[in-house]
């Protein structure tokens, strides 16, 4: 029973402690609410409203201010008193431990205070904006007033620089000044919202006027002074050049283009009068480019004539030199063609080059006659001279190539004759080498190859002896013979070495023939191959193989002695 009683007391203490804690926490929150209400009530917004009201706003700005003032009064006179009452109700509910109803009141108060603070922040920002508008608009009044004074001075002091556009410019400036007066009036009256709308258009139009005031003078200067002088100069210059027998690719077009350009100048001046500056700028640029083009056309003919006068002598000499070289080359080809076959179209190529030179010479005569009669277009003649000079340079290079290719024909013929004589001597030396060995006979394959080389040498000797020779073909044949002759020398050395070594080994093997049956058999076979078949390599291999079985190393020993003493009399030890 006692334990139950103690438990009840403990629970009661816990409940009381919890209620006491919640009550104190709520009291702190309510105190915070009261402080927030006090801060809002004493907010600087009310003072800002008073200062803004003193600006003397009107129109849209006044409407904006009135709405802000109304919002603040609603907060101060309606919303804050209601919140104060709700805070008192919350205090009372808290004292009675009505925590559920107290929680609902607290939530409502928090939401309302947040909303009021947002409203006040919006009012502050709007008031700051109104004040800034007032300051910026008054500054704009001063700035624009000075700017229009400067623009008016510019038009008065430099009115000659604007030509026919001066009246429209003054009208445009007057219109801007009227808009400025309206803006100034709205600003003075405090209608800053409306004034700002006017100010935006005013600034844009002012910038546009400043831009065209800067662009017009150089355009007018070109149209009034530069272009007329240049067109007059082009007209007089053209007539003077025509009198001096200059001709132009577009001769009939030049006077017409000058007239069209003058019409373009008049049209651009009319557009400038109505302030069509962008269009005028494009046309001025086009006129300038066309004038430059006409100057270039005339300058090109003057330069071309001067260039032709300087080049005339050297160009004529160049053609004469090419003709002379062509004639000499053709004569040389004709002479060489009687003794040599020319397989690379040398004569045809040289004749073609000669025809090209003749064409260039003919064109030179035509151009010279045109110049003398006053019918030539100097720039076209100069272009042809330049192109033909390059052609003559290429022709000269081709002539040199042909000449170089035929200059070596005689020396090549002498070299070929000397080489064939050397081959003939070498062939006879090979024949004597074989004869000195005194062999019983020669293999058919060796004899066949020997006669092939001999026939090749004889064929070249016949070719060189002809009235008209093909030196290129002979040169190729000599290269083939040289390779075959070297191969024949190798075959000859192999033949002599095999035969000599075979004889030496047969002599050495003779001492074993009666005592060794295998040697006796090999000896007989080797002699057969040597004396009857003339297969000296096979004879050598047969006896060498048998000897190495009886006396290993004997073949190598004899072979070494042979090559060591190949120039001396060979004897077996």
Secondary structure, 3 states (H helix, E strand, C coil): CHHHHHHHHHHHHHHHHHHHHHHHHHHHHHHHHHHHHHHHHCCCHHHHHHHHHCCCCCHHHHHHHHHHHHHHHHHHHHHHHHHHHHHHHHHHHHHCCCHHHHHHHHHHHHHHHHHHHHHHHHHHHHHHHHHHHHHHHHHHHHHHHHHHHHHHHHHHHCHHHCHHHHHHHHHHHHHHHHHHHHHHHHHHHCCHHHHHHHHHHHHHHHHHHHHHHHHHHHHHHHHHHHHHHHHHHHHHHHHHHHHCCCCCCCHHHHHHHHHHHHHHHHHHHHHHHCCCHHHHHHHHHHHHHHHHHHHHHHHHHHHHHHHHHHHHHHHHHHHHHHHHHHHHHHHHHHHHHCCECCCCCHHHHHHHHHHHHHHHHHHHHHHHHHHHHCCCCHHHHHHHHHHHHHHHHHHHHHHHHHHHHHHCHHHHHHHHHHHHHHHHHHHHHHHHHHHHHCCCCCCHHHHHHHHHHHHHHHHHHHHHCCCCECHHHHHHHHHHHHHHHHHHHHHHHHHHHHHHHHHHHHHHHHHHCCCCHHHHHHHHHHHHHHHCCCCHHHHHHHHHHHHHHHCCCHHHHHHHHHHHCCCCCCCCC
